[in-house]
Amino acid sequence: MNRFKNILINGKHGKPVVADMFFNGNKDPMPVIIFAHGFKGFKDWGPYDMIAESFAHAGFVFIKFNFSFNGTTPDNPTEFADLEAFGQNNFTKELDDLDTLLNWLWQHPQKERFDLNTIYLAGHSRGGAISIIKAAEDGRISKIASWASPIEFGKYISPQQLSLWQQAGVIYIENARTHQQMPLYYQLAEDAINNAHRINIHKAVKQLSIPHLIIHGTEDETVSFSDALVMHSWNTRACLTPIASANHSFGAEHPYAGQLLPPHYQQVVNETIAFFRA
């Protein structure tokens, strides 16, 4: 197993994209999966290394990364050590980070190891939604798998809350694990408003001309399973795979001490491997 951890790639907004790359290296060129973490997530969350190894054993190059403004740092990629960056993150920056990774693949000194005609995106929660948007606008993507992803970024904030946010300039959310008060500056809402035509999951799902796998736990406490049903109704060519009784994190937590993937996450991995191989 080849594991390259904490690769620094120059980002477009003054902060690097920090990436990990896993592959077995038995056969060249290999199809590539780029995996995007969710809100308040990071590339080393929970069992993500185990998930990366599973895909690598299945014959893929698996790349997972920290969005450049996700609040972690190159020196501390597993903790929210830069809350100012977290507060300044937005959807456009995350789309730019995915573009940075794609461009990096095409410029890689060993790019002959990658099958650049077989690039897949996968993402959990918000990372899945960002991946959908990127897949809809970038012809380099061959397939997309979204895990527990929402259908609308602004669904969870009321007009009144939006007005108060604008007046204050910042709102805070608590990290349940670390109890940090994490800022969200109003620029996040401005980015969504100013780029509403682009930051539109509904439009992106309908525009997808490539295969799309929608995986969602039926007991998701964060993003309702009904979101998956609505997403599938927007593009019935997509494959909808419910994970019975699974929650938003498919049974995983951080830190994760298990020797095996949680059964629900193993289902997610198995279904995604089968989808990408088909």
C-alpha positions as CSV (number, residue, x, y, z in Angstrom):
1,M,0.0,0.0,0.0
2,N,1.4,3.4,-1.1
3,R,0.4,6.2,1.3
4,F,1.4,9.8,0.7
5,K,0.2,11.9,3.6
6,N,-0.1,15.7,3.9
7,I,0.9,16.7,0.3
8,L,0.9,20.5,0.1
9,I,-0.7,21.9,-3.1
10,N,-0.9,25.6,-3.7
11,G,-4.4,26.9,-3.5
12,K,-6.1,29.8,-5.3
13,H,-6.8,31.8,-2.2
14,G,-3.5,32.0,-0.3
15,K,-3.8,28.8,1.6
16,P,-2.7,25.3,0.5
17,V,-4.9,22.3,-0.2
18,V,-3.5,19.5,2.0
19,A,-4.1,16.1,0.5
20,D,-3.5,12.4,1.0
21,M,-3.0,9.8,-1.8
22,F,-3.5,6.1,-1.4
23,F,-2.9,3.4,-4.1
24,N,-1.7,-0.1,-4.4
25,G,0.3,0.5,-7.6
26,N,-0.2,-2.9,-9.1
27,K,-1.5,-1.7,-12.4
28,D,-1.1,1.6,-14.4
29,P,-2.9,3.7,-15.2
30,M,-5.4,3.6,-12.3
31,P,-8.8,5.3,-12.1
32,V,-8.8,8.2,-9.6
33,I,-11.3,9.1,-6.9
34,I,-11.2,12.5,-5.2
35,F,-13.1,12.5,-1.9
36,A,-14.4,15.7,-0.3
37,H,-15.2,15.9,3.4
38,G,-18.2,17.6,4.9
39,F,-18.9,20.7,7.0
40,K,-16.8,20.6,10.2
41,G,-15.0,17.7,8.7
42,F,-11.4,17.0,7.6
43,K,-9.5,14.4,5.6
44,D,-8.4,12.4,8.7
45,W,-11.8,12.3,10.4
46,G,-12.9,9.0,11.9
47,P,-12.2,6.0,9.7
48,Y,-11.3,8.0,6.5
49,D,-7.8,6.3,6.3
50,M,-9.5,2.9,6.4
51,I,-11.9,4.0,3.7
52,A,-9.0,5.2,1.6
53,E,-7.3,1.9,2.0
54,S,-10.4,0.0,1.0
55,F,-10.6,1.9,-2.3
56,A,-6.9,1.5,-2.9
57,H,-7.1,-2.2,-2.5
58,A,-10.0,-2.2,-5.0
59,G,-7.7,-0.7,-7.6
60,F,-8.3,3.0,-7.4
61,V,-6.1,6.0,-6.6
62,F,-7.9,7.5,-3.6
63,I,-7.2,11.2,-2.9
64,K,-8.8,12.8,0.2
65,F,-8.0,16.4,1.2
66,N,-8.7,19.3,3.5
67,F,-10.5,22.2,1.9
68,S,-8.0,25.1,2.2
69,F,-10.2,27.1,4.5
70,N,-11.7,24.3,6.5
71,G,-10.0,25.5,9.7
72,T,-7.2,23.0,9.9
73,T,-3.6,23.9,9.1
74,P,-0.7,22.2,7.3
75,D,1.1,21.8,10.7
76,N,-2.1,20.6,12.4
77,P,-4.3,18.9,9.8
78,T,-6.5,17.1,12.3
79,E,-7.7,20.0,14.5
80,F,-9.4,23.3,14.0
81,A,-6.4,25.5,14.7
82,D,-7.4,28.3,12.4
83,L,-10.9,29.4,13.2
84,E,-10.5,32.6,11.3
85,A,-10.0,30.6,8.1
86,F,-13.0,28.5,9.0
87,G,-15.1,31.6,9.2
88,Q,-13.9,32.8,5.9
89,N,-14.6,29.6,4.0
90,N,-17.3,29.6,1.3
91,F,-18.7,27.5,-1.5
92,T,-16.7,29.2,-4.2
93,K,-13.5,28.5,-2.4
94,E,-14.4,24.8,-2.0
95,L,-15.2,24.6,-5.7
96,D,-11.8,26.2,-6.5
97,D,-10.1,23.7,-4.2
98,L,-11.6,20.8,-6.2
99,D,-10.4,22.5,-9.4
100,T,-6.9,22.9,-7.9
101,L,-6.8,19.1,-7.2
102,L,-7.9,18.3,-10.7
103,N,-5.3,20.6,-12.2
104,W,-2.7,19.1,-10.0
105,L,-3.4,15.6,-11.3
106,W,-3.0,16.8,-14.9
107,Q,0.3,18.4,-14.0
108,H,1.6,15.6,-11.8
109,P,5.2,14.4,-12.7
110,Q,3.9,10.8,-12.6
111,K,0.6,11.5,-14.2
112,E,1.0,8.4,-16.4
113,R,0.1,6.5,-13.3
114,F,-3.4,8.0,-13.4
115,D,-6.2,7.2,-15.8
116,L,-7.1,10.8,-16.5
117,N,-10.1,9.7,-18.6
118,T,-11.5,8.0,-15.5
119,I,-11.8,10.6,-12.7
120,Y,-14.5,10.2,-10.1
121,L,-15.7,12.5,-7.4
122,A,-17.2,11.4,-4.0
123,G,-18.1,13.4,-1.0
124,H,-19.9,13.3,2.3
125,S,-22.6,15.7,3.3
126,R,-21.7,19.3,2.1
127,G,-18.6,17.8,0.4
128,G,-21.0,15.6,-1.7
129,A,-23.1,18.7,-2.7
130,I,-19.9,20.6,-3.7
131,S,-18.8,17.6,-5.7
132,I,-22.1,17.4,-7.5
133,I,-21.8,21.1,-8.5
134,K,-18.3,20.6,-9.7
135,A,-19.2,17.4,-11.6
136,A,-22.0,19.2,-13.4
137,E,-19.7,22.0,-14.6
138,D,-16.4,20.1,-15.3
139,G,-16.1,17.7,-18.2
140,R,-13.1,15.9,-16.7
141,I,-15.4,14.0,-14.2
142,S,-16.7,10.6,-15.3
143,K,-18.9,9.7,-12.3
144,I,-20.1,11.2,-9.0
145,A,-21.1,9.6,-5.7
146,S,-22.7,11.7,-3.0
147,W,-23.1,10.4,0.5
148,A,-25.7,11.9,2.8
149,S,-25.7,15.2,0.9
150,P,-28.2,18.0,1.3
151,I,-30.4,19.4,-1.5
152,E,-30.0,23.1,-0.6
153,F,-27.3,25.0,1.2
154,G,-29.7,27.6,2.7
155,K,-32.3,25.2,3.9
156,Y,-31.4,25.4,7.5
157,I,-31.5,29.2,8.0
158,S,-34.6,31.3,8.2
159,P,-34.9,34.8,6.6
160,Q,-35.0,36.2,10.1
161,Q,-31.8,34.4,11.1
162,L,-30.2,35.6,7.8
163,S,-31.1,39.2,8.7
164,L,-29.6,38.9,12.1
165,W,-26.5,37.3,10.7
166,Q,-26.1,40.2,8.3
167,Q,-26.5,42.8,11.1
168,A,-24.0,41.0,13.3
169,G,-21.5,40.1,10.6
170,V,-20.9,36.7,12.2
171,I,-22.6,33.8,13.9
172,Y,-21.1,31.0,15.9
173,I,-21.7,27.3,16.0
174,E,-20.3,25.0,18.6
175,N,-18.1,22.0,17.7
176,A,-19.7,19.3,19.7
177,R,-16.4,17.4,20.0
178,T,-14.0,20.2,21.0
179,H,-16.6,22.7,22.3
180,Q,-15.0,25.4,20.2
181,Q,-17.2,28.3,19.1
182,M,-16.6,28.3,15.4
183,P,-17.3,31.6,13.5
184,L,-19.2,31.8,10.2
185,Y,-18.8,35.3,8.7
186,Y,-21.6,36.7,6.6
187,Q,-19.4,36.5,3.6
188,L,-20.6,32.8,3.3
189,A,-24.1,34.0,2.8
190,E,-23.0,36.7,0.4
191,D,-21.0,34.1,-1.6
192,A,-24.2,32.0,-1.9
193,I,-26.3,34.9,-2.9
194,N,-23.9,36.4,-5.4
195,N,-23.3,33.0,-7.0
196,A,-26.8,31.7,-6.7
197,H,-26.9,30.4,-10.3
198,R,-23.8,28.4,-9.8
199,I,-24.3,27.4,-6.1
200,N,-27.5,25.6,-7.0
201,I,-27.7,21.8,-6.2
202,H,-31.0,21.4,-7.9
203,K,-29.8,22.8,-11.1
204,A,-26.5,20.8,-10.9
205,V,-28.3,17.5,-10.3
206,K,-30.6,18.0,-13.2
207,Q,-27.7,19.0,-15.5
208,L,-25.6,15.9,-14.6
209,S,-25.0,13.9,-17.8
210,I,-22.7,11.4,-16.0
211,P,-23.7,8.5,-13.7
212,H,-24.6,9.6,-10.2
213,L,-24.9,7.4,-7.1
214,I,-26.9,8.8,-4.2
215,I,-26.3,7.1,-0.9
216,H,-28.2,8.1,2.2
217,G,-29.0,6.6,5.6
218,T,-32.7,6.2,6.3
219,E,-32.2,7.5,9.9
220,D,-30.0,10.5,9.1
221,E,-30.4,12.9,11.9
222,T,-28.6,15.8,10.2
223,V,-29.8,15.7,6.5
224,S,-33.1,14.0,6.2
225,F,-33.4,10.9,4.0
226,S,-36.2,12.8,2.3
227,D,-33.5,15.0,0.7
228,A,-32.2,11.9,-1.1
229,L,-35.7,11.1,-2.4
230,V,-36.0,14.7,-3.7
231,M,-32.6,14.6,-5.2
232,H,-33.4,11.4,-7.0
233,S,-36.6,12.9,-8.3
234,W,-34.6,15.7,-10.0
235,N,-32.6,13.1,-12.0
236,T,-34.2,9.7,-12.1
237,R,-31.3,8.3,-14.1
238,A,-29.3,8.5,-10.8
239,C,-28.9,5.4,-8.7
240,L,-30.5,5.8,-5.2
241,T,-29.1,3.5,-2.5
242,P,-30.7,3.8,0.9
243,I,-28.6,2.4,3.9
244,A,-31.3,1.1,6.2
245,S,-31.1,2.5,9.8
246,A,-27.9,4.4,9.1
247,N,-27.3,7.8,10.6
248,H,-25.5,10.8,9.0
249,S,-22.0,9.5,9.7
250,F,-22.9,5.8,8.8
251,G,-22.0,4.7,12.3
252,A,-18.6,6.3,12.5
253,E,-17.3,8.9,14.9
254,H,-14.1,10.8,15.6
255,P,-11.7,9.6,16.9
256,Y,-12.5,6.1,15.6
257,A,-10.9,3.2,17.4
258,G,-12.5,0.3,15.5
259,Q,-10.4,-2.3,13.7
260,L,-13.1,-2.6,11.0
261,L,-15.3,-0.1,9.3
262,P,-18.8,0.3,10.9
263,P,-21.2,-2.0,9.0
264,H,-23.1,0.9,7.5
265,Y,-20.0,2.6,6.3
266,Q,-18.8,-0.8,4.8
267,Q,-22.0,-0.8,2.9
268,V,-21.3,2.7,1.6
269,V,-17.8,1.7,0.5
270,N,-19.0,-1.6,-1.2
271,E,-21.8,0.2,-3.1
272,T,-19.5,3.0,-4.2
273,I,-16.8,0.6,-5.4
274,A,-19.3,-1.4,-7.4
275,F,-20.8,1.8,-8.9
276,F,-17.4,3.1,-9.9
277,R,-16.3,-0.3,-11.4
278,A,-19.5,-0.7,-13.4
